[in-house]
């Protein structure tokens, strides 16, 4: 059985380009004891992948040149030597940018929701939103929660959870179409278009800011926080391709308003993933959580999908349909 995979061909300098990747063919492999061979059906594309392409020190090891690009996948077991998994089972894995893979780390998922949702709203992005907002943001009913990249995989869930938990939800997104979706489809109280250049006037009295972008938007929100406000630093996509990172100017607000600012990586909550999945699955079943997906077709188009994501060209959770 032939496998296709995309490996890191070179490290990007500034913006990612298609030349940083290489499509290869190889044997699919066979499972050993306790392993499964999985046919990947969906691949998740996420902003963190840009950091993994770099040699900069991060919270996990980066991708080596010639190594398969990292990424979460959902697929179907083809062959099994695992005591709890059988052919036909649908599983969540970390097999990366390839059509097939052998692993012992596969989590069975049910099909009460579309399989792709386990890479988005009911997967890592959804759990990131849940733990970041609940544990770090600690929103109280009636407070104002602001989230950037509000139409994206994490931001869209943050705002919907804020509403479920009795807060006022304000999104920040790029362009009228995304803002209209956030407000009218997802049910946020308001959504502001950062491309219109009016955020300094539109934002005020923020209790919780869930930051997915960093840069100037973080700077503006720092100056608009209320006393004892909380900032969840989840992503800094505006800086991921920058050769000269943005320098925050309003850091004094942390002192003056006694703000709590904390970074988060969802792996820190791995022992509580079941709690998040149960809560998110319940909200979805009750019709309280909605999502939108941006889909590119075929493994060969994964690089273009990631490049579009890093430039804000996606609308919702970015995925690659592999089969």
N, C-alpha and C positions, 0 to 999 in steps of 0.2 A: 504494500500500500504506500503510495507516494505522498509525502508531506510537502507543503510549501510554507516557507517562513520568511519573515522580514527581519534582518539583522541591522545593527548599527554599523554603518560603513565609515563614518567620520563624525567628529564632534563639531556641532555648529558653532560658529562665531557670530553672535547676534541672532538674527532670525533663523529658524529651522528652514531647510530647503529639501526638496526631494532627493538631492544628491547625498544627503546624510544617511540614506537608507539603501539597502540592497535586498532584492528578492532572490531567495535561493530555493533549490529543490533538494530533498533528502528523504531517506526512508522514514516511515512513520514510527517504527520501533514497536516493541512488544512489551507488555507489562511483566514485571517480576512479582515475586510474592508480596502481597499487600498493596499492589498497584493496579491502576486501571489505564487503559488506552481510551482517550476521549476524542471524539470529533467535535471541534468547536463550532458553535452555531452563531454566537455573537461575541464581539470584542468591544470592550469599553475603551474609549479614548478620554484621557483626563489631563488637566494642566500639569500635574506633578511629573508627568513623563518628560517634560522639558528639563527639569532638574536632574533626572536620571541619565540624561544624555551628556551631562557635564561632568567634569572631574572635580568640581567643587565638593567640599565636605558637606554631607547632608545626614538626615536621620537614618538612612539605609544606604547600602552600597549602590553605586551607579552601574549602568550597563557598560560592559567592556566592548571594545571594538570587535566586531565579528560575532557578538552574542545576540541572541533573539531579544527583540524589544520587549520590555515588561508590559504587562497589562492583565486585567482581570477578564475572564471569559466565562461563558456559560455554554454547556454543550451536552452531548449524549454519550454515555458509556458504550463503547464498541466491543471491548474485550475486558474481562475482569478476572483478577486473582485477589480481589479484595473481599473479605468475609461479609461486608455489609452492603456491597454495591453489585448490581448485576447489569448485563447489557440492556440498554433501553432506558436506564435511569438517567434523569437530567441532573447535572451537577454544576456547581460553581467552583471554578479553579483559578489558579494564577499562571496559566500556561503561556500567556503572552501572545505575540503577533504571529500565530501559525494556525494551520488548519487542523492539525492533530498534535496530541501530546500525551506523554506518559507521566503519571503522577500518583503519589499516595495521599496527597492533600486535596481531596475532593469532598465538597459538602453537598449532599443531596437536597434538591429543592422540589417543592410541590408545584403543581401547575394550576393553582387557583388564580394566579395572575400570569400575564404574558411573561415568557422567560426573560425577555430583555429588561423587564422591570427589576430583576434581581441584580442588574448592573447599575441601576439608577435609584429610583425612589425607594425600593425595598432592598437596596444593597448598600455598598460603601458610601455613596453620596448621601443617601437618606439617613444612614447611621451617623455620618459626620454632622449633618444638620441637627439630628436629635440630641446627641451628646454635647455638641458645642453650645447649642442654645440652652438646653436644660441644665447642664452642670456648670458651665462657665458663665453664660449669659444670665442665668437664674431670673427669667422674666416673671414679673408679678402682674396679675390681672389689672388692666387699665394702663400699663406702661406702654411706651412707644418703642418698637423694635424696628430698626432700619437694617436692610441687608443689601449689599452690592451684588452685581451679577444675578439679579433677582429672577431672571428667566432661565438661569442655568440649572444644572442638576442638583446642586446643593442649595443655592439661594431660593429656588422655588419651593423647596420643602421647608426651609427656615421660616419663610413668611406664612405659609399655610399652618405650620405648627404654632406660630405666634398667635394667629387668629383662633385656633382651636383652644389655646391656653388662655384666651381672654384678653389678648393685647391688641394694640393698634399696630398694624403692619404697614411699613412703607418700603417700597422697593426702589432700587436704582438700576436702570438698564440702559442699553444703547439703542435708541431709535424709537419712534412712535409705535411701530408694530409690536415690538417686544413689551413696551410699557402698557399698551392696550391689553395684551394677553395677560400680563401680570395682574392688572387691576380687574379686568372684566371676566376673565376665565378662572384665574386662581383665587380671586376674592380678596386681594390686598386692599387696604383702604386708599392707598395712593401709590403711584409709581412715577419717578422723575427721570427724565431723559438726560443723562450726563453730557451727551453730545450737544445739547442746547446751551450749555455753559452757564446755567442759572442755579446750580446746586447751592452756592453760598447763600443765596436769598431764600431758596425753597426749604432747606433743612433747618430744623431748630428743635431744641428740647428733646434730645435723644437719650433714652434710658439704656438701651442695649444696641450696640452696632456690631453686626456680624460681617466681618471684612473678608471678601474673597479676592480683592484686587490690589490693595495697597496703594502706593503712590499718592497722587493729588487728592483722590477721593477720600482716602484715609485721613489726609491732612485736614480736609474740610470738615469731616465728621468729628475729628478731635476737638475742633473749635466749637462744635455745636452740641457737645455732650452736657448732660445735666450733672449735678453734684452726685458723686458716688456712682457714676455710670459704669457700665461694663463693656469692654471691647473684646470680641472673640476674633483672634487673628488666625484665619483658616487658610487663606491663600493670598498670593501677591502677584497675580498674573501680569499686572502692568510692568513688572520688573523682570520677568523671566527671560525675556529676549534682549533686555537692555545691556549695552556695554558700559553704561554709566548709570547706576541705580539712582532713583529719586531720593532726595534728602528731605526728610520730614522737617517742617518748620514749626509746627504747633505742639511740640512735645511738652512745652510748659503747661499745657492744659491738663496733663496727667497729674502734675503736682497741684495746680490750683483747684481742680475739681475732684481731687483724690480718686482718680479713675483706676479701675482694675483692668489691666491689659494682659491677656494671656494667649499664647499660641497653642494650637492644638493639632495633633496627629491622631487620627481615629484608632490607630493600632493600640493606643494607650488604654482603650476601653474594650479590648478583645474579650475579656472575661465576661462582659455584659452585652455582647452582641445579641444574644437571645432576647434580652429585655427590649432592645430597640426594635428588632424584627417583629416581635409580638405586638408592640404598640403601633408601629407603622402599618403592619398588616391589618390590624383592627381598624385603624382610621381609613385605610383604603377600602376595606370591605364595607364600611359604613358610608362610603361616598364622600369622605371628607378630604381626601388627598387626590389631586390630579397631577398629571405629568404630560410633558411633550418631548418628543424625540427627534433628533437630527440623525439621519441614517445615510451612510455611504455604502455602496454595494461592492463587495469583493475585497479580498485581502490586499490586492495591488493598490487600492485606493486609500488604504489606511494612512499613509504619509500625508496625502492631501487633506484628509479629514482632521488630522492633528494640527496641521498648519492653519486650517480654517478656524479651529477651536482657539488656538493661541492668538488669532487676530480678531476674535469676537464674532466670527462668521456663523457660528452655530446658533441654533434656536432651540433650547432645551438640552437634554442629555445627548451627548455625541456618541454614536455607536457605529460599528462596522458590522454589516450583515454578511456572514461568511458562508452560509448555506441556506 
